Amino acid sequence: MLYRFIRVFVVTLVSIINGRTYYLNKNRLPKEDNYILVAPHRTWWDPVWYAMAAYPKRFIFMAKKELFKNFFLRKLIVSLGAFPVDRKNVGPDVIRKPVSELKTGDRSLIMFPSGSRHSQKLKSGSILIAKLSKKPIVPAVYQGPVKFSHLFLRKRVTMNFGDPIVIDPKVKLTDDVIAEYNEKIEAAFAQLDDEINPNWVYVDPKAKQ
């Protein structure tokens, strides 16, 4: 109930502030099973946007442990599916919890393979989780404002979803195999961006000039 209320509230707020959001190729999202939605991390609010886009599917997602120190914020993000991650001391729950939810629960996973808005290098976590859970990876991209102040300029927001990428559960995840899958994911991101606007370029607002 709280999840639905928050979604309606956020969708209404976003519409008032920024105008309509456009969703492309939602038909590519699996309808009958859980999946891992992976995307380049371009804003601090894009987990909410992806969750809005894929509704009524519900999600879990990783959030840095510092966000859970505030009682009210913790209650809010936990109700939305967040679970804490210590980015300096990553433990087994980072893999175990999402694998368990994907296999036996009713929520999918939103994950950013680069791990940070300020890095474009993909890591292996989403591939390992996909292998262990036997669930597909679905690539997605966001094009729109990347600074909070720009939301009020009512610039167009478009989200695009790609075809599922299936990780062979029998394959050994060597460095070469991981690199091959990461190349597929990066190529999917590039194709999805191109489908929206081939001239759009992500610029990290905190990048050193």
C-alpha positions, 0 to 999 in steps of 0.5 A: 500500500505504501509503495503504491502511494509513494509511486502515485505521489512521485509520478504526480510530483515529477509530472508537475515539476518536469512534465511528461516522461516518455518510455520506449520499448516497455514490451521488452520487459519480461512479464512473467518472471523476475529480472535484473534491470541494469543501467548507466547511473546518471542521476541520484534519482534514476532508481526511482525513475526506473521503478516508476517506468516498470510498474507494476513490477516491484524492485529492490536496489542497493543503497549506500549504508550512510543513507540508512542512518536517518530514521525517517529516510531509512523507513522510506527507502526500505519501504521502496525496496532498498537494502544497505551496502558498505561500499568500502567493505562489501560483504556476501549479502550484496550477492546473497540477498538479491539472488534470494529475492530474484529466485523466491520473491516477487521483486526484481532488481535494479542495479548499476553495473558501474556502481557510481554516477561518477564511473563508467567502468562496468563491474561483474556484480550484475553478471554474477547475480544473473548467473546464480539466480538464473534471471536475465539482465535487461539493459535500460538507459535514461536521457534527461536532466542530470542536475536537480535544478534542471528538473525545473526547466522541464527538459524532456525525459526519455527511458528506453529498455533493451532486449534481455541478455541471458547469462549461461548458468553453466559458464565459468565467470573468467575475466574473459567471459565477464569482459565479453558480457560487459561488452554486450551490456555496454553495446546495448546501452549505446544502442538504446541511447542511439534509439532515443537521440544519437547526439545525446552525451552524458556529462557528469555534473561533478566531473573535474573540468 
